[in-house]
Amino acid sequence: MKNYGKLTLLMASLALFTGISNASNSIDFFTQGCVASMSRQWESSIESFTRAIESNPENAAAYVQRATSYQMVDRLDDAIRDYESALRLKPDYYLAMEYLANLYEITNEPSKAVETYSKALPLVKDPKWRSIITWKISEARKKIPPQRVGGDRSVSGMNR
């Protein structure tokens, strides 16, 4: 029980730091969502994060957390919308960018993945992590289909 007390305090502090308003119900819902996520109770976490968002629609962290829960129940379109919402609220939210880019890869949208990873790259200061993001960009680029020229013929398949 002591660990949950510390966890609640930590989550409340995180909630305040990441922009949740001082309304205690928003913090409570955010904390409940985090606890439910840690217990792998995805539907419960989605409900709690939804209530936190309803209490404070400006909370980018709640959108990211709910998106992660949506991913766990294979609601990828909902997850993408939430990551995009978080980025509208906080355009430099690196974690949202990286997770969104990864989802774009999973949903077979490599061009969007490259674009999103590329936006995230300048935010990364650690050289090792920058190399990982650079590698992710190159891997996503490999998945982009070749450009078509002149209708249905690809550049390499033109009449010879």
N, C-alpha and C positions, 0 to 999 in steps of 0.2 A: 504494500500500500504506500510506503514511503516513496518508492520510485515513481508512482503515478503522481504524487504531489509535486515532486521535482519536475517531472515531465510536464505537468500542467503549467507550472511556473515558467518553464522554458518555452513552451508553446505560446503562452500569453505574451512573454517578452518578445518572441519572434513575431507574433501578430502585431504588436505595437510598432516594432521596428520596421515591418514591411508595409505599413500604411493602414492597418485596420483602425477605424475610428475608436474613440474611447468608449463607445457603447459596449457595456459588458456582455450583452447577449451576442454581439458579433464575435467578440473574443472567445466566448464560451463555445459558440458553434464551430469556430475555427479549431479550437483545441479539441473538441469532440471529434471533428473530422480527422485530425492528426492521429488521435488515439485509435479511432476505428481503422484507419489505414494501416497503422502499425500492427493491428490485430487481423489484418487482411479481411476486414468486413467492408468490402468495397461499396455495396449499395448504401450501407449506413454512412460511410464516409462521404459519398456523393450527396446524400441528403443533408448532412451537416454542413458541407462546404456550400451547398446551394443556399442554405439558410444564412450562412455567413455573408454570402454575396448579396442576398436580398437585404440584409441589414446594412451592408456597406458595399455598394456596387463599384467602388473605387479600389477595392482590395485586390491587387494583381496577384498576390501570393495565393489567395483562395482559388482564383481561376486556375493557377498552375497545379495546385494540389488536387482540385477536382478533376482536371484533365488527366493527371496521373492515375487517378482512380478509374476514370472512364476507360483508359487504356487497359487496365487490368480486367475489365469486363467486356473488352473488345468493342467498345463504342468509339471507334477511331474518329469518326466525323465530329462527334461531340467533343472529343479531346482536342482536335485541331481547332475547332471554334473557340474553345477556352484558351488555348495557347495564344491564338490570334487576339483574343480580348485582352489578355494580360499584356501583350505587346502594344496594343493601342493605349493602354493606361501607362505603361512604363516601357518605352521603346528600347531602352538599353538593358532590358532584363535578360541577361545572358542565358540563364538556365532555361527560360521559356523558348529562346531562340534555338538552343541546341536540341531540346526535346521536340520542338516543332519540326526542325530539319530532319530529325530521325524519323518522325512520323511520315513526313513527305516521302522519304525513301521507302518506308514500309508500304505506303499506299501507291507506290509506283509513280511518284511525281518527282523524278530526279532533278529536273530543272529548278523547281521550287526549293528542293533540298539544297542545291548548290547556292542559290541566291541567299537562302537563310543562313547557311553555314558561313558564307562570305560576309554577311552583315555581322555575324558573331565574332569572326576572327579578330577584328581590331580591338575587341573588348578583352581579349585574352592576353594577359601579361606574362604568364609562365611559359618559357620557351618549349618545354616538353609538351605542354597542353596545346600550344600553338601548332606544334608539328602534328599532333593527333588530329586537330581540326583541319589542317592542310591536307592530311591524308584522307580524311572523310570527304573533303571537297573533291579530291581526285577520284576517289571511288564512286561518288555519286555522278561525276561527269562521265564515267565509263558506262553508266546506265542510260544516258541520254541517247535516244535513237539518232542515227545519222540524218542530216538535213536532206530533204528531197528537192530535186531540181527538175523542172519541166514535167510536172504531173506526178506520175507514179514511178518514174525512173529515178533511182538514186544516182549520185555522182559516179559511184564505182560501177554501176550497172548500165551506163549509157551505151547506145549502139557504138560498135567499134568498126 
